[in-house]
């Protein structure tokens, strides 16, 4: 029997699903030059469309816009967690810590190896600013609480149980190549949300991790991490 999702679920799932679908399409295009379109353009469209949807539905994200900004103590903790997760993300990369091989679908360099800084800037904005908001709305605000109870909107994050945390983190892991790093990140973001009751704490940590990772990718040339 199909599961009926509420409007609150849809507005948290659709931006993530659209962005992910276009990301996959862009990577497929990068590996098949005969498709006739630029994979970097597909990435840009994904960022713009997902951002537009989040903006249109912003008033429906009460866990973000109906709450006050976290106090500085919580912000500092989220930043420290984000920095630690960045370190784990670039360290936990042994072959047995991977699900398949990373694919450098996004490679903003020309035939001469020159970096396109406009593409880099767009990608960084997408991963450091858009993705943390979009993914925390989906993974933690929706999926984790939905595993706790179908009427997830009524679930206080502080009352989310271990089963919901483990199940949502497991699915989060499957969406990433570096499975062990993803488990660490998923558990950390869930802990911040549950501990503080504010989704912004998880968003801030996620943004710090992705932002630092983006800088490291550009200067190390490890495009597979993007």
Steps between C-alpha positions, in 0.01 A plus 500: 500500500657835398588742777322834475727790584374825644563836342757567774687190382480593133644850546799343676545216251449667160795747507732220612366253242523752216853608592615138534344396169674782313828424678481138384409618150799734495738222603354271233545772241862548607570133427315506168607784276245408237204635696539844350487718810745637752490310833607815685187671371288220644661560841423871474137431413473268800632767737269767360186286497552357849577849635184635337284229656650555846429872467142451380424259786710676764198586718422128532835420662408591854800315642716762328309824465266483798787450745755742634863473396700271734693671782869553441590200717305269267638670190855450627431133570350452153805666340738276695303190401506614137878545508551158660278336238698664221813341643330162514361535149844539340661241729254210494567413137665158509368258232292306754337826613353561154181390329627480144731757348460876508414651162627848423181602320572865579835601358511876427823498301561543129722292273801702616430439869377854568236524772171676423454705817141592415407131495696441819318787672160367392588151617631624833188709563288196417686258727576739788176701515221320313579134573519533882155660518344269243652180638434572866136573416484161328729271701451622855185713512295266280649151469639458850180627664284305251671179609396599852136566403316549166365835622857623520410868532375435852817318610718700736861439386597447863272195512641327191611148593806294413315296235409811299855636528656172385259445209529856365879493537514168315307643204719814514805273482370326185490836322874557546811329369695535825267293716689522829543877475131528411401302810707732718345806336145367513527413870661835581235704319224294663659551842517877454135517395379278783720668761410858414151456356607738223555383145727801447765331715521209258485736201791708631719193562410360157583835336839522672590144394392555139655845479840380621477193280434721198809711568709185546366347177594806294852531634573126509335416167306208652187567292355160585402640841266745323 
